[in-house]
């Protein structure tokens, strides 16, 4: 990620027809760097990007959803269906066109940010005020925060995404049950024990099952 880029959070929340699969994802998009460069006719070019990103979201979900036993991976999940891909495309399409039309909200006021993440058994909790007038990008802030808390590299993307979701007014993921997390006296980052992590992950999975 380029710290100087203006990243826009794009949200997808789609379920399969039989409600057996639900995809909930937010990715950060740089309007100056489309996966497939924009060209004329614009409608065709946008549609190519919509289809590519929908396919990428499903592919990432299949890979990230792989289970693992003690000795081997259980294999890549098969989540794809034409109907589910079309639903994801239908959500991406208007968000991409807003970017093209220049309908990107300008963040001018200070926002209260609450970081509430669980990443590979690490709990990350921080509260702070985000002032868009301060000359530091969300990426630079997340990199500094990860360094200070000794977090893995993947935490940077998760923190940046959470900051931008909140600054652009997207709803926070409230699927983590705070009652199952034993919090230390001060905020920051800490490791869960295995039972606590298992209970938290089970709760998250239950919350993200299609209704």
QUIWO-V567880 format. One record per helix or strand. SS is the DSSP state (H for helix, E for strand). FROM is the first residue (numbers start at 0). LEN is the number of residues. If there is no record, write none. Layout:
<<SS:FROM:LEN> <SS:FROM:LEN>>
This chain:
<<E:6:9> <E:21:9> <H:41:23> <E:66:2> <E:72:3> <H:81:19> <E:110:9> <E:121:9> <H:137:12> <H:153:14> <H:177:3> <E:187:4> <H:193:14>>
